[in-house]
Amino acid sequence: MRSGISRRTLLAGSITGAAALGLTTACSSNGNTGSGSGGDSGDPGTLQFFLSGDANQGGGFAHMAEKYQAETGVTVEIVDIANDDLRTRLRNAAQANSLPALARVGAVDPVWMTVTRDLADIVAERNIMEDLTTTGDDGFVYSVPTDVTAVGLYLNKTLFDQAGVSYPTEDVDVWSWDSFVDSVRQVQAATGASFGMAMDRSAHRLKSFLFEFGSTLFQPNAEGVFETNEATSTALEYFNNLNDDAFMPRSVWLSEADGNALFKSGDVVSYYSGSWQIADFAENITDFEWVSVYTPRQPVRAVQYGNAASIVVFEGAQADAAYDFVNWLYQKDNYQELAETSGFLPATTDAEITYANHQAAFDLYIDEIANSAPIVGEIKQMEIGFEAAGLSVEGDPLRDEVIRYLNNEIDLPTALDNISQRMTEAFG
C-alpha cells in the first residue's frame, strides 16, 4: 500500500483534459467584462466576485470588500449566487467569455481551470495550508482554500454532568474509542438517554472514523487498483457493532434520519458531526448544555478536514487587480478579520483568531486539524486531483457499500471489494 500520492502527478493531465472540452480557445481571451473591464488607465473597474452563502456566514467577504475599497479605491462587487447554481453560472460564463474577476468555488472545474491565475506566490507568502490547494504538475496553484471544515465530536454536557462521568478537556490522555463508548454507555445507563451517539450518514464522517483506527483508506497501487489496509476492516467491523439501535440509531445510516435533530432533542448522549454545527447549536440548543470535545483515537489522532471552499482568480484585463485583492485578503490581519466575521476555521497556519462566541470549540478544531495524521492531507490531495482532472464516480462508493454492509445485504469482504472496484473503474 502506498502511503500517499503526488498531487502534481495526479494533476499532470488535467490541463489536457480541459482542453479536450473545446473551451480553452473561447476562454483564453477572457477580459472579465462583467461590470467593467478596466484598461490601461490604471483603474481596473469593478471586480466581480462570484460566491455562495456570504450573507449566511456573516457577510465576511462583503465586509472585507468594503474595507478594501476604503483602503485602495478599488471596488469588489460581491455577487452572491445560490450554491446549486454557481457551478453552472461559471461554466456558462466561461463559454460566453464573460468570467468574473474571481470566484469562491467548491472545486476547480476543468472547464475553466486553464484560464486561472497562478496563486503559488500567495500560498508561499501567506502561510496557506498547502494540502488544500489545487496544484498542477509544474507547481501552478489554481486555487487556494478560503476556509476549512473538520469532523468533530459533541457531547450533551448536561447528561454527562448528571451521570457524573468525566470527559477529556485537554489534549492529554485523550480517550480511545473503547473508553469513549464505555463512558457513553455509563451516561446512558444513569440518565435513560435513548441513544449513545448519532453520526451523520456521510463518508466525510466515516473517513475520520477510519483514520482514527489507522486506516489508509483506498489508494491506487502501481497497477492503478485501489487497495486499503487491514485497519479499514477492523474499523468497519467496530462501526457495524455500534449500529445496534441502542448505542447508535440504525435509522440514521439506513433510513436517513436526521442526526442533528436527534442530538438537539436532548435524548442522544453524543454526536459525531463537524465544525459547521457550532453556529447552529449556539443559536438553537437551549434545553441543555453542549460541548465540543476531542475525538477518540484508536490509536491514531486524525480528523477528516477539507476546504469548505476555495478562491480562484481568472485571467483577463482585471486579473492583476483581482490577484492584488486576494493577496491583500490573505495578509494575516485581514484574513483573521475575515475568519472572525464569518466564523471560519482558518485556512492559514499562522492565524490567531478571536471568535465572538465559543472560542474554545473553534480552538479545539484548529488544534485537531494541526495535529492530525499526515494521511488525512494525503488523501485530500488525491481527491482534489481527481476533481481538477474532471474525474468522478457515480454515488459514493464508501458510503454506499458500507450502508449495504450495515443492512446485512453483503458481508464486509464484499463491501471492500465493491469499493475497490468502483474506485478503480473511476480513477484507476
BELTA-V662558 format. One record per residue. PHI is phi as a letter, one per 20 degrees, with the letter a starting at -180 (none if undefined). D_CENTER is the distance of its C-alpha to the mean C-alpha in whole Angstrom. Layout:
PHI D_CENTER
PHI D_CENTER
This chain:
none 25
f 23
f 21
a 19
c 19
f 20
g 17
f 20
f 22
f 19
e 19
g 23
e 24
f 22
f 24
f 27
f 25
f 24
f 28
f 29
f 28
n 30
d 29
f 29
f 32
f 32
e 29
f 30
e 32
g 30
d 31
l 29
e 31
g 30
c 31
q 33
e 33
m 35
r 37
e 40
f 40
n 38
e 36
f 33
m 33
f 30
e 27
f 25
c 21
e 19
b 16
c 15
m 15
f 17
f 19
f 17
d 16
n 19
m 20
f 19
f 19
f 22
f 23
f 23
f 24
f 27
f 27
f 27
f 30
f 32
e 32
d 32
n 34
e 31
e 29
d 26
e 26
f 22
d 22
e 20
d 20
g 19
g 15
f 17
d 19
f 18
f 17
f 21
f 22
f 21
f 22
f 26
f 26
f 25
f 28
e 30
l 30
c 29
f 25
f 24
f 24
b 20
b 17
d 14
c 12
f 9
b 11
f 14
d 17
g 20
f 22
c 22
f 20
f 24
d 24
d 22
e 23
f 22
d 20
f 21
f 23
f 21
g 18
f 21
e 23
d 20
l 18
e 15
f 13
f 14
f 12
d 9
e 12
d 13
c 17
e 20
f 23
e 25
n 22
f 22
e 18
f 17
b 14
c 13
f 9
e 11
a 8
c 6
d 5
b 6
f 9
a 12
d 16
d 18
d 22
e 25
f 27
g 30
f 30
f 30
f 32
f 35
e 35
m 35
d 32
e 30
b 27
f 25
d 25
c 25
e 23
c 26
l 27
f 24
f 25
e 24
f 23
f 27
f 28
f 25
f 26
f 30
f 29
f 28
f 31
f 33
f 31
g 32
f 35
e 36
d 35
m 35
f 31
f 31
c 28
e 26
b 22
d 20
c 17
g 15
f 16
b 12
f 12
g 8
f 11
f 14
g 12
f 12
g 15
f 17
g 16
f 18
e 21
n 20
f 19
e 18
l 17
d 18
c 19
f 22
e 25
f 28
e 29
n 26
e 26
f 22
c 23
c 22
d 24
f 26
f 24
f 21
f 25
g 25
f 22
f 22
f 26
f 25
f 22
f 25
f 28
f 25
e 25
d 29
m 29
c 30
f 27
c 25
f 26
f 26
f 25
f 21
e 21
e 24
c 24
m 21
f 22
e 20
f 19
f 18
f 22
f 23
f 22
f 23
f 27
n 27
d 28
c 25
f 25
b 22
b 18
e 15
b 12
a 10
f 10
f 10
e 13
g 15
f 17
f 18
f 19
g 21
e 23
d 23
e 24
c 28
e 30
b 28
e 27
c 23
b 21
e 18
c 19
f 18
f 17
f 20
c 20
b 23
d 23
e 20
e 18
a 14
d 11
f 8
c 5
a 3
f 4
f 4
a 7
c 10
d 14
c 17
d 20
e 23
f 26
q 29
f 32
d 29
f 27
f 28
f 28
f 24
f 24
f 26
f 24
f 20
f 22
f 24
f 20
e 19
g 22
g 22
f 23
f 22
f 18
f 19
f 21
f 18
f 15
f 18
f 19
e 16
m 15
e 12
f 10
f 12
d 11
d 14
e 16
d 19
f 18
c 20
d 19
d 22
e 20
f 22
b 22
l 20
g 20
f 20
f 17
f 15
f 17
f 17
f 13
f 13
f 16
f 14
f 11
f 14
d 16
f 14
g 16
g 16
g 15
f 11
f 11
f 14
f 12
f 9
f 12
f 14
f 11
f 11
f 15
f 15
f 13
f 15
e 19
m 18
e 18
b 17
c 18
f 20
m 18
c 16
g 18
f 17
f 17
f 20
f 22
f 21
f 22
f 25
f 26
f 25
e 28
m 30
f 30
c 30
e 30
f 28
g 29
f 29
f 25
f 24
f 27
f 25
f 22
g 23
f 25
f 23
f 20
f 23
f 25
e 21
c 20
f 23
